[in-house]
Amino acid sequence: MKVWTKVSITDKNKEVEQISKSLTNYLYGYGPILDVCRKYRISRRDRKMIDQYTANRIAGLLMLYLSKNVERINDIVNKYNISAVDILEVIPEIEGYINK
C-alpha cells in the first residue's frame, strides 16, 4: 500500500544546495513577488519561510532527477496536475548571458 507523505532527504549535495538556492532567487528574487509582498505586507520572516520551502522542494526534485527516480517524479506530477490552477498557458522563459 502506498501512502503519500513528505520525507526529508538526509544526503547532502552542495551542488544541489547551490542550484536550489539560485533557482529560488531566480524564481522569486525579483518580479511580481516583490509587489505581492509589499501589497499584502508580507514580513521578511514570512518571505524567508516561503523561500526556504521553495528551495527545499527544488532540492528534492533535483535529487530525484539525479537518482533517475522517474517513478517518484511521475507521482508528484500526477498528484499536482490540477486543472483548476489559474495558469492559462506555460511559455518557457529563461534569462542569461548571450553572445552578440
DRENTORBA-280840 format. One record per atom (N, C-alpha, C, O, CB): x, y negated, z. Coordinates in nm, 3 decimals. Last residue first. Glycine has a CB too. Example, Ala and Ser with C-alpha at 12.3 -4.5 7.8 and 13.67 -1.06 7.14 Angstrom:
2
((1.285, 0.225, 0.708))
((1.367, 0.106, 0.714))
((1.290, -0.003, 0.787))
((1.341, -0.114, 0.804))
((1.408, 0.060, 0.572))
((1.319, 0.569, 0.780))
((1.230, 0.450, 0.780))
((1.320, 0.330, 0.780))
((1.424, 0.332, 0.846))
((1.131, 0.447, 0.905))
***
This chain:
100
((2.690, -3.833, -2.844))
((2.643, -3.921, -2.952))
((2.756, -3.946, -3.047))
((2.739, -4.017, -3.146))
((2.588, -4.054, -2.897))
((2.587, -3.572, -2.638))
((2.697, -3.629, -2.716))
((2.639, -3.713, -2.829))
((2.550, -3.668, -2.901))
((2.790, -3.518, -2.771))
((2.409, -3.620, -2.332))
((2.414, -3.574, -2.471))
((2.533, -3.638, -2.539))
((2.576, -3.747, -2.502))
((2.281, -3.609, -2.547))
((2.318, -3.525, -2.002))
((2.410, -3.592, -2.093))
((2.401, -3.533, -2.233))
((2.386, -3.412, -2.251))
((2.554, -3.581, -2.040))
((1.967, -3.507, -1.921))
((2.109, -3.476, -1.904))
((2.192, -3.551, -2.005))
((2.141, -3.631, -2.084))
((2.132, -3.325, -1.916))
((1.653, -3.352, -1.874))
((1.735, -3.471, -1.892))
((1.879, -3.430, -1.870))
((1.906, -3.328, -1.806))
((1.693, -3.587, -1.793))
((1.356, -3.199, -2.002))
((1.486, -3.195, -1.936))
((1.552, -3.331, -1.952))
((1.510, -3.414, -2.033))
((1.576, -3.083, -1.994))
((1.050, -3.037, -2.029))
((1.119, -3.166, -2.021))
((1.251, -3.145, -1.948))
((1.255, -3.080, -1.844))
((1.031, -3.272, -1.949))
((0.783, -2.876, -2.191))
((0.917, -2.866, -2.131))
((0.991, -2.999, -2.139))
((0.993, -3.064, -2.244))
((0.998, -2.757, -2.201))
((0.466, -2.931, -2.106))
((0.559, -2.975, -2.209))
((0.699, -2.971, -2.148))
((0.730, -3.053, -2.061))
((0.523, -3.120, -2.262))
((0.168, -2.783, -2.044))
((0.307, -2.787, -2.000))
((0.393, -2.822, -2.119))
((0.394, -2.752, -2.220))
((0.350, -2.651, -1.937))
((-0.142, -2.930, -1.982))
((-0.051, -2.874, -2.081))
((0.091, -2.887, -2.028))
((0.128, -2.990, -1.973))
((-0.066, -2.945, -2.220))
((-0.283, -2.974, -1.739))
((-0.351, -2.952, -1.866))
((-0.263, -2.882, -1.967))
((-0.305, -2.785, -2.030))
((-0.398, -3.083, -1.922))
((-0.315, -2.895, -1.416))
((-0.211, -2.911, -1.517))
((-0.273, -2.875, -1.651))
((-0.311, -2.761, -1.674))
((-0.086, -2.821, -1.486))
((-0.482, -2.850, -1.200))
((-0.503, -2.970, -1.282))
((-0.392, -2.995, -1.382))
((-0.377, -3.108, -1.429))
((-0.517, -3.089, -1.193))
((-0.596, -2.512, -1.169))
((-0.494, -2.614, -1.145))
((-0.516, -2.730, -1.243))
((-0.562, -2.710, -1.355))
((-0.351, -2.555, -1.161))
((-0.759, -2.299, -1.215))
((-0.822, -2.422, -1.167))
((-0.722, -2.535, -1.140))
((-0.761, -2.642, -1.093))
((-0.899, -2.393, -1.042))
((-0.621, -2.069, -1.274))
((-0.668, -2.151, -1.386))
((-0.727, -2.284, -1.341))
((-0.744, -2.374, -1.424))
((-0.771, -2.074, -1.465))
((-0.328, -1.963, -1.135))
((-0.464, -2.005, -1.104))
((-0.510, -2.102, -1.212))
((-0.447, -2.204, -1.237))
((-0.471, -2.072, -0.963))
((-0.103, -1.773, -1.077))
((-0.155, -1.814, -1.207))
((-0.303, -1.847, -1.192))
((-0.391, -1.770, -1.230))
((-0.134, -1.702, -1.315))
((-0.003, -1.663, -0.846))
((-0.018, -1.809, -0.852))
((-0.062, -1.860, -0.988))
((-0.058, -1.981, -1.012))
((0.111, -1.874, -0.815))
((0.003, -1.386, -0.894))
((-0.069, -1.439, -0.778))
((-0.098, -1.588, -0.792))
((-0.205, -1.635, -0.753))
((0.012, -1.413, -0.650))
((0.164, -1.367, -1.127))
((0.024, -1.323, -1.129))
((-0.056, -1.380, -1.013))
((-0.172, -1.418, -1.030))
((0.017, -1.173, -1.126))
((0.409, -1.466, -1.032))
((0.342, -1.529, -1.146))
((0.194, -1.493, -1.147))
((0.109, -1.580, -1.165))
((0.407, -1.487, -1.279))
((0.464, -1.277, -0.830))
((0.447, -1.419, -0.797))
((0.370, -1.491, -0.908))
((0.277, -1.567, -0.881))
((0.585, -1.487, -0.774))
((0.487, -1.043, -0.984))
((0.388, -1.050, -0.876))
((0.358, -1.196, -0.841))
((0.242, -1.234, -0.824))
((0.439, -0.975, -0.751))
((0.705, -1.111, -1.147))
((0.573, -1.094, -1.207))
((0.462, -1.100, -1.102))
((0.356, -1.156, -1.127))
((0.566, -0.961, -1.282))
((0.904, -1.105, -0.950))
((0.876, -1.230, -1.021))
((0.737, -1.223, -1.084))
((0.661, -1.319, -1.076))
((0.984, -1.259, -1.129))
((0.896, -0.832, -0.884))
((0.860, -0.934, -0.782))
((0.829, -1.068, -0.847))
((0.737, -1.138, -0.804))
((0.974, -0.951, -0.681))
((0.979, -0.725, -1.134))
((0.851, -0.687, -1.073))
((0.805, -0.790, -0.971))
((0.689, -0.831, -0.971))
((0.861, -0.549, -1.008))
((1.234, -0.821, -1.178))
((1.125, -0.869, -1.263))
((0.989, -0.837, -1.201))
((0.894, -0.915, -1.216))
((1.135, -0.807, -1.402))
((1.498, -0.874, -1.047))
((1.379, -0.815, -0.986))
((1.254, -0.869, -1.057))
((1.180, -0.951, -1.003))
((1.373, -0.846, -0.833))
((1.761, -0.948, -1.096))
((1.681, -0.889, -1.203))
((1.556, -0.817, -1.151))
((1.515, -0.714, -1.204))
((1.766, -0.791, -1.284))
((1.897, -1.093, -0.921))
((1.893, -0.949, -0.892))
((1.809, -0.874, -0.996))
((1.789, -0.753, -0.985))
((1.836, -0.925, -0.752))
((1.851, -1.344, -1.025))
((1.987, -1.290, -1.029))
((1.990, -1.140, -1.003))
((2.076, -1.069, -1.055))
((2.073, -1.362, -0.928))
((1.574, -1.368, -0.966))
((1.622, -1.369, -1.104))
((1.761, -1.305, -1.115))
((1.785, -1.223, -1.203))
((1.626, -1.513, -1.158))
((1.578, -1.370, -0.688))
((1.505, -1.264, -0.760))
((1.554, -1.253, -0.904))
((1.572, -1.144, -0.956))
((1.354, -1.291, -0.757))
((1.726, -1.605, -0.651))
((1.779, -1.477, -0.601))
((1.709, -1.360, -0.668))
((1.773, -1.260, -0.701))
((1.763, -1.469, -0.447))
((1.549, -1.792, -0.765))
((1.681, -1.770, -0.824))
((1.742, -1.638, -0.779))
((1.802, -1.567, -0.859))
((1.774, -1.885, -0.789))
((1.335, -1.773, -0.585))
((1.317, -1.736, -0.725))
((1.450, -1.709, -0.794))
((1.463, -1.615, -0.872))
((1.242, -1.847, -0.800))
((1.465, -1.868, -0.352))
((1.407, -1.734, -0.357))
((1.388, -1.685, -0.499))
((1.418, -1.570, -0.531))
((1.276, -1.732, -0.283))
((1.527, -2.129, -0.431))
((1.635, -2.034, -0.398))
((1.584, -1.890, -0.403))
((1.653, -1.802, -0.453))
((1.693, -2.065, -0.258))
((1.269, -2.234, -0.454))
((1.355, -2.226, -0.573))
((1.466, -2.124, -0.548))
((1.496, -2.042, -0.635))
((1.415, -2.367, -0.607))
((1.192, -2.218, -0.184))
((1.119, -2.143, -0.287))
((1.202, -2.128, -0.414))
((1.204, -2.020, -0.474))
((0.986, -2.212, -0.319))
((1.377, -2.394, -0.064))
((1.371, -2.254, -0.021))
((1.301, -2.168, -0.126))
((1.346, -2.057, -0.154))
((1.297, -2.242, 0.114))
((1.311, -2.635, -0.192))
((1.445, -2.577, -0.210))
((1.446, -2.429, -0.171))
((1.509, -2.348, -0.239))
((1.549, -2.654, -0.126))
((1.047, -2.671, -0.092))
((1.071, -2.656, -0.235))
((1.207, -2.590, -0.261))
((1.216, -2.498, -0.342))
((1.065, -2.793, -0.305))
((1.096, -2.700, 0.183))
((1.007, -2.594, 0.135))
((1.035, -2.566, -0.013))
((1.044, -2.450, -0.054))
((0.858, -2.633, 0.156))
((1.254, -2.932, 0.177))
((1.309, -2.806, 0.228))
((1.228, -2.687, 0.179))
((1.284, -2.586, 0.136))
((1.313, -2.807, 0.383))
((1.070, -3.121, 0.077))
((1.193, -3.091, 0.002))
((1.253, -2.958, 0.046))
((1.299, -2.880, -0.037))
((1.295, -3.205, 0.020))
((0.884, -3.120, 0.287))
((0.843, -3.083, 0.151))
((0.964, -3.043, 0.069))
((0.962, -2.941, -0.001))
((0.768, -3.201, 0.083))
((1.048, -3.215, 0.494))
((0.985, -3.084, 0.508))
((0.939, -3.033, 0.370))
((0.954, -2.914, 0.341))
((0.865, -3.092, 0.606))
((1.112, -3.467, 0.401))
((1.219, -3.369, 0.417))
((1.163, -3.228, 0.427))
((1.222, -3.133, 0.376))
((1.303, -3.401, 0.541))
((0.857, -3.579, 0.421))
((0.918, -3.565, 0.288))
((1.033, -3.464, 0.294))
((1.049, -3.384, 0.201))
((0.970, -3.702, 0.237))
((0.827, -3.585, 0.695))
((0.739, -3.500, 0.615))
((0.795, -3.477, 0.476))
((0.782, -3.369, 0.420))
((0.600, -3.563, 0.605))
((1.030, -3.772, 0.756))
((1.034, -3.638, 0.813))
((0.947, -3.542, 0.732))
((0.988, -3.429, 0.705))
((0.987, -3.641, 0.959))
((0.939, -3.999, 0.630))
((1.066, -3.941, 0.585))
((1.077, -3.796, 0.634))
((1.127, -3.709, 0.563))
((1.186, -4.025, 0.637))
((0.581, -3.983, 0.575))
((0.701, -4.016, 0.652))
((0.823, -3.948, 0.592))
((0.813, -3.853, 0.515))
((0.684, -3.975, 0.799))
((0.371, -4.128, 0.349))
((0.430, -4.001, 0.390))
((0.564, -4.031, 0.455))
((0.650, -4.097, 0.396))
((0.447, -3.903, 0.269))
((0.183, -4.324, 0.265))
((0.270, -4.344, 0.382))
((0.320, -4.211, 0.439))
((0.313, -4.186, 0.559))
((0.194, -4.421, 0.490))
((0.061, -4.309, 0.028))
((-0.002, -4.238, 0.138))
((0.080, -4.241, 0.266))
((0.051, -4.169, 0.362))
((-0.028, -4.096, 0.099))
((0.232, -4.471, -0.129))
((0.087, -4.494, -0.127))
((0.022, -4.431, -0.004))
((-0.064, -4.492, 0.060))
((0.024, -4.437, -0.255))
((0.488, -4.356, -0.090))
((0.459, -4.494, -0.048))
((0.309, -4.516, -0.029))
((0.265, -4.571, 0.071))
((0.513, -4.594, -0.151))
((0.449, -4.101, -0.199))
((0.497, -4.117, -0.061))
((0.468, -4.257, -0.007))
((0.427, -4.273, 0.108))
((0.647, -4.089, -0.053))
((0.374, -4.170, -0.461))
((0.280, -4.098, -0.375))
((0.320, -4.114, -0.228))
((0.235, -4.136, -0.143))
((0.274, -3.949, -0.414))
((0.611, -4.287, -0.554))
((0.488, -4.365, -0.547))
((0.386, -4.301, -0.454))
((0.319, -4.371, -0.378))
((0.429, -4.382, -0.687))
((0.780, -4.062, -0.541))
((0.811, -4.184, -0.463))
((0.689, -4.270, -0.447))
((0.663, -4.322, -0.338))
((0.923, -4.265, -0.531))
((0.661, -3.887, -0.720))
((0.663, -3.852, -0.578))
((0.695, -3.974, -0.491))
((0.643, -3.986, -0.380))
((0.766, -3.741, -0.553))
((0.701, -3.985, -0.982))
((0.573, -4.007, -0.914))
((0.575, -3.976, -0.765))
((0.496, -4.034, -0.690))
((0.467, -3.924, -0.980))
((1.058, -4.054, -0.964))
((0.932, -4.032, -1.035))
((0.810, -4.050, -0.947))
((0.816, -4.123, -0.847))
((0.930, -3.894, -1.093))
((1.300, -3.859, -0.784))
((1.251, -3.983, -0.843))
((1.115, -3.954, -0.906))
((1.065, -3.842, -0.899))
((1.352, -4.039, -0.950))
((1.329, -3.612, -0.663))
((1.412, -3.725, -0.623))
((1.359, -3.859, -0.669))
((1.372, -3.960, -0.600))
((1.551, -3.707, -0.675))
((1.195, -3.384, -0.744))
((1.128, -3.477, -0.654))
((1.207, -3.602, -0.618))
((1.154, -3.689, -0.549))
((1.093, -3.406, -0.530))
((1.354, -3.246, -0.934))
((1.209, -3.244, -0.943))
((1.143, -3.358, -0.865))
((1.048, -3.420, -0.913))
((1.157, -3.112, -0.894))
((1.615, -3.302, -0.850))
((1.577, -3.325, -0.990))
((1.426, -3.333, -1.004))
((1.375, -3.418, -1.077))
((1.633, -3.212, -1.080))
((1.605, -3.208, -0.589))
((1.625, -3.351, -0.612))
((1.585, -3.389, -0.754))
((1.527, -3.496, -0.776))
((1.771, -3.389, -0.586))
((1.570, -2.937, -0.652))
((1.471, -3.007, -0.570))
((1.483, -3.157, -0.590))
((1.382, -3.226, -0.606))
((1.488, -2.970, -0.421))
((1.806, -2.888, -0.794))
((1.677, -2.882, -0.864))
((1.567, -2.950, -0.784))
((1.478, -3.013, -0.842))
((1.639, -2.737, -0.892))
((1.993, -2.918, -0.584))
((1.998, -3.007, -0.701))
((1.865, -3.007, -0.775))
((1.815, -3.113, -0.815))
((2.110, -2.964, -0.797))
((1.919, -2.709, -0.413))
((1.916, -2.849, -0.365))
((1.913, -2.946, -0.482))
((1.839, -3.044, -0.481))
((2.039, -2.878, -0.277))
((1.960, -2.494, -0.588))
((1.828, -2.519, -0.529))
((1.815, -2.662, -0.480))
((1.713, -2.728, -0.502))
((1.802, -2.422, -0.414))
((2.234, -2.511, -0.641))
((2.138, -2.527, -0.751))
((2.000, -2.560, -0.696))
((1.930, -2.644, -0.752))
((2.133, -2.398, -0.838))
((2.334, -2.462, -0.382))
((2.362, -2.588, -0.450))
((2.262, -2.614, -0.562))
((2.211, -2.725, -0.577))
((2.505, -2.588, -0.507))
((2.235, -2.200, -0.337))
((2.204, -2.310, -0.245))
((2.223, -2.446, -0.314))
((2.137, -2.533, -0.305))
((2.292, -2.301, -0.119))
((2.354, -2.060, -0.544))
((2.208, -2.068, -0.538))
((2.166, -2.184, -0.448))
((2.073, -2.257, -0.480))
((2.147, -1.935, -0.488))
((2.621, -2.090, -0.460))
((2.578, -2.143, -0.590))
((2.427, -2.159, -0.594))
((2.377, -2.261, -0.642))
((2.625, -2.051, -0.704))
((2.624, -1.958, -0.213))
((2.649, -2.103, -0.217))
((2.605, -2.164, -0.349))
((2.558, -2.278, -0.352))
((2.796, -2.132, -0.194))
((2.418, -1.739, -0.081))
((2.486, -1.758, -0.209))
((2.502, -1.909, -0.226))
((2.404, -1.979, -0.250))
((2.407, -1.692, -0.330))
((2.345, -1.507, 0.167))
((2.379, -1.645, 0.134))
((2.456, -1.648, 0.004))
((2.547, -1.569, -0.018))
((2.460, -1.711, 0.247))
((2.081, -1.300, 0.257))
((2.203, -1.313, 0.177))
((2.226, -1.459, 0.143))
((2.135, -1.527, 0.094))
((2.195, -1.227, 0.049))
((1.831, -1.307, 0.366))
((1.943, -1.342, 0.454))
((2.075, -1.353, 0.379))
((2.171, -1.409, 0.431))
((1.956, -1.239, 0.564))
((1.531, -1.438, 0.270))
((1.645, -1.361, 0.222))
((1.766, -1.404, 0.303))
((1.800, -1.522, 0.309))
((1.669, -1.382, 0.068))
((1.228, -1.404, 0.436))
((1.346, -1.488, 0.414))
((1.460, -1.397, 0.372))
((1.481, -1.291, 0.432))
((1.384, -1.570, 0.542))
((0.900, -1.344, 0.311))
((1.022, -1.298, 0.377))
((1.133, -1.397, 0.347))
((1.132, -1.464, 0.244))
((1.061, -1.155, 0.332))
((0.552, -1.327, 0.326))
((0.669, -1.411, 0.300))
((0.787, -1.355, 0.378))
((0.775, -1.323, 0.496))
((0.643, -1.561, 0.338))
((0.339, -1.085, 0.169))
((0.396, -1.151, 0.286))
((0.516, -1.233, 0.244))
((0.574, -1.211, 0.138))
((0.436, -1.048, 0.393))
((0.095, -0.864, 0.074))
((0.161, -0.990, 0.038))
((0.210, -1.057, 0.164))
((0.133, -1.083, 0.256))
((0.064, -1.083, -0.040))
((0.142, -0.520, 0.063))
((0.090, -0.630, 0.143))
((0.168, -0.755, 0.106))
((0.291, -0.754, 0.105))
((0.101, -0.600, 0.296))
((0.060, -0.216, -0.091))
((0.135, -0.341, -0.097))
((0.065, -0.447, -0.012))
((-0.057, -0.461, -0.016))
((0.149, -0.390, -0.243))
((0.084, 0.119, 0.000))
((0.000, 0.000, 0.000))
((0.088, -0.124, 0.000))
((0.180, -0.136, 0.081))
((-0.096, 0.000, 0.122))
***
